[in-house]
């Protein structure tokens, strides 16, 4: 039963386009698993995880609007334009906070 509920939860997060909650679930599962098994996480494993999450982010970012609208996805594949657009759009979300962080610590 927990596996079915987990699948439904991740499916719901995917359909709403909440990538970062899925990232948190994946990373927390891997950290808890490594702690329980008393294994160290290697740097190469971290790099592989980052690449997989980046590709997942590109895919979900490309199909998010189509999935929300209930339309057929127009995913063009993994290319440098899709990857750079995904990274740029994820960091542009927080532009208003960049100004606040740069201004207010200097005022105290």
C-alpha positions as MATLAB code, in Angstrom:
seq = 'XXXXXXXXXXXXXXXXXXXXXXXXXXXXXXXXXXXXXXXXXXXXXXXXXXXXXXXXXXXXXXXXXXXXXXXXXXXXXXXXXXXXXXXXXXXXXXXXXXXXXXXXXXXX';
ca = [
       0.000    0.000    0.000;
       2.777    2.553    0.752;
       4.253    1.955   -2.722;
       0.908    2.718   -4.371;
       0.449    5.872   -2.318;
       4.013    6.967   -3.101;
       3.401    6.437   -6.809;
       0.180    8.461   -6.665;
       1.905   11.244   -4.726;
       4.804   11.519   -7.193;
       2.342   11.378  -10.111;
       0.380   14.237   -8.580;
       3.545   16.293   -8.053;
       4.622   15.603  -11.641;
       1.238   16.551  -13.106;
       1.284   19.852  -11.221;
       4.880   20.505  -12.263;
       6.288   20.562   -8.708;
       9.770   19.349   -9.632;
      11.471   20.546   -6.490;
       9.284   18.481   -4.189;
      10.181   15.429   -6.284;
      13.874   16.391   -5.921;
      13.480   16.625   -2.167;
      11.817   13.192   -2.057;
      14.572   11.589   -4.140;
      17.455   13.209   -2.286;
      15.976   12.524    1.147;
      15.370    8.867    0.228;
      18.987    8.483   -0.916;
      20.398   10.205    2.173;
      18.268    8.146    4.562;
      19.138    4.948    2.686;
      22.867    5.689    2.811;
      22.631    6.481    6.537;
      20.746    3.265    7.303;
      23.185    1.159    5.284;
      26.134    3.125    6.754;
      27.600    3.816    3.325;
      29.422    6.945    2.242;
      28.167    8.810   -0.779;
      30.856    9.149   -3.424;
      31.473   12.329   -5.383;
      30.785   10.502   -8.653;
      27.372    9.448   -7.329;
      26.563   13.074   -6.529;
      27.566   14.146  -10.052;
      25.404   11.398  -11.568;
      22.460   12.453   -9.381;
      22.867   16.105  -10.391;
      22.946   15.175  -14.096;
      19.853   12.965  -13.740;
      17.966   15.692  -11.863;
      19.012   18.263  -14.476;
      17.711   16.058  -17.290;
      14.517   15.423  -15.340;
      14.145   19.164  -14.813;
      14.590   19.856  -18.525;
      11.980   17.225  -19.387;
       9.408   18.327  -16.821;
      10.007   22.000  -17.569;
       9.381   21.377  -21.253;
       6.186   19.384  -20.822;
       4.778   21.115  -17.729;
       2.491   23.559  -19.511;
       1.184   20.898  -21.888;
       0.491   18.480  -19.029;
      -1.372   21.166  -17.075;
      -3.472   22.073  -20.108;
      -4.184   18.425  -20.927;
      -2.593   18.703  -24.350;
      -0.091   16.533  -26.207;
       3.494   17.280  -25.185;
       5.825   18.953  -27.678;
       9.118   17.851  -26.052;
      11.985   18.599  -28.444;
      14.651   16.516  -26.730;
      17.688   17.257  -24.610;
      19.787   19.952  -26.235;
      21.860   22.881  -25.004;
      19.029   25.367  -25.600;
      16.585   23.395  -23.430;
      19.155   22.926  -20.673;
      20.204   26.586  -20.601;
      16.576   27.766  -20.713;
      15.660   25.488  -17.803;
      18.569   26.695  -15.668;
      17.953   30.330  -16.571;
      14.214   30.183  -15.872;
      14.750   28.423  -12.538;
      17.167   31.108  -11.355;
      15.155   34.013  -12.813;
      12.256   33.109  -10.534;
      14.189   34.538   -7.600;
      15.368   37.832   -9.169;
      13.351   39.953   -6.736;
      15.055   38.249   -3.812;
      18.518   38.888   -5.251;
      17.911   42.637   -4.928;
      16.626   42.308   -1.359;
      19.588   40.177   -0.284;
      22.026   42.642   -1.835;
      20.368   45.724   -0.317;
      19.140   44.974    3.184;
      22.180   43.339    4.827;
      24.134   46.497    3.986;
      21.517   48.703    5.718;
      21.801   47.112    9.167;
];
